[in-house]
Amino acid sequence: MATPVHTGQGRTDREILGRAEVNDVDTIIDISRANCDTTSVIHAVRDSSDALFTWDYAKGARPQLDRLYEKAKTSQWNAQTDLDWSIEVDPYEAFSIFSENGSESEFERDEDLPTANWGEDEWREFSLESFKWRMSQFLHGEQGALLCTAKIVETVPWIDAKYYAATQVVDEARHVEVFGKYIDTKLGDSYPINAHLKLLLDDIISDSRWDMTYLGMQIMVEGLALAAFGFMHQLTPEPLLKKLLRYVMADEARHVAFGVLSLKEYYAELSLTELRERQEFAFEAAVRMRDRFIQQEVWERMGVPVRPMVQNFLSLPPEQKPFQNILFSKIVPNCKKLGLLDAGDAWLRRRFEDIHVIQFEDWVDTGEEYEEFQVEPVAV
C-alpha cells in the first residue's frame, strides 16, 4: 500500500478495502483465489522506509519502554530446551473447535448448508483441518512479525524503542521456530498463507511510515494473536501445545504493550487528518483479519462449496460468532487507549460497531496487563 497523500478527506471503503461493501461475498472469495500462490517459496514486498540513526543514546528517556526492555531481557526462553518435544500428540485430540464452551461452528450444521448431511466423522476431520489451518496461519503471521519488528529497529527514532524492538526480533524468530517445529513434528501437514493475511502483511511492510508498522503489527496483528492464543490455550488439553502457547503469550503481551506505549506518545501530536489515516488503516486491518478467519482454504480442502459458507458466516448475528468476536478483545481497548476510537468524528468507533466488536472497548488494554502474562522459563 503506497503512502496516501494527505488530502483532509477520508477514503471510501472501496479505496480502503478494494471493494464497495465490507461484506461483499464474491470479492472476499476472489481475493483468496487470485492472491494465494502456493508454489513460490519467496515472496518479495517493496519496502520504501528510511532507516533512521539516532545519536541520542540516553537509555531510559522513556521509562516505560525501558522497563519493558529490561523485562524482555530476563524473559527469554529456548524453544528446544524449555519444551518437552518427546510428548506424543494426537492431532485429533490436541484441539477441537467443538470443545465444551468453545464451539464456534454450530451454525455450520444448518440444514440449508452443504454440510447438512455431515456426520461425526466429517466434523472430526473438519476440526482437525481447522486446527492445522490455525497453526499454519500463526506460523505465517509470526514470520510477518519477524520482518516487521526488524523494520521497527531500523525506522523508529528513539533508542529505547530500538533496544526493545531488537529483543522482539529474537522473540519472533523463536515463535517461527516453535510453530514450524510443532506443525512439522506433531501435525505433519500445513496450509499456505491465507490471502487476506498476506494482503495485510504486505500493506504493513510496504507503508513507509514507521508508526504504521507499529499500528498494523503491534496493535492489530499481535493483538489478535494474543487473544487467539489465549482462546486455544484455554481449550487445549494437550500439554506441549499448552506450554508452548503460554510462553508465546507472555512474549506477545509485551509486544502489544510496546505498541501501545510507543504510539500513545506519538499519536498525541498528530493532526486529525493524520489520525483519520490511522483509523482507516486499523479498520482495514480488522476487516482483513476477520475475513481471514472464514477459513476458505479449509472448506476447499474438505470439498465444500465456499460461497454458501462465507455468505452464512457474514450473515450471522454476533452472538453466534464468539470466537471471531473475542479475537478483537485486545484490539478494541488498545485502539481506545491510543485515542483512535473517538478521534475526529469517531469514525473508527462507528466502523467497529458495523463489524460488531465495539463491546470490548472498556476491557483492559495490554499496556496495563502485560505483566499478568509473564512466566519464567523452566528447563525440561
Buried (B, 14 or more C-beta within 10 A) or exposed (E): BEEEEEEEEBBEBEEBBEBEEBBBBEBBBEBBEEBBEEEEEEEEEEBEBEEEEEEEEEEEEBEBBBBBBBBBEEBEBBBEEBBEBEEEBEBEEBBBBBBEEBEBBEBBEEEEBBBEEBEEEBBBBBBBBBBBBBBBBBBBBBBBBBBBBBBBBBBBEBBBBBBBBBBBBBBBBBBBBBBBBBBEEBBEBBBBBBBBBBBBBBBBBBBBBBBBBBBBBBBBBBBBBBBBBBBBBEBBEBEBBBBBBBBBBBBBBBBBBBBBBBBBBBBEEBEEEBBBBBBBBBBBBBBBBBBBBBBBBBBBBBEBEBBBBBBBBBEEEEEBBBBBBBBBBBBBBBBBBBBBBBBBEBBBBEBBEBBBBBBBBEBEBBBEBBEEBBBEBEEE
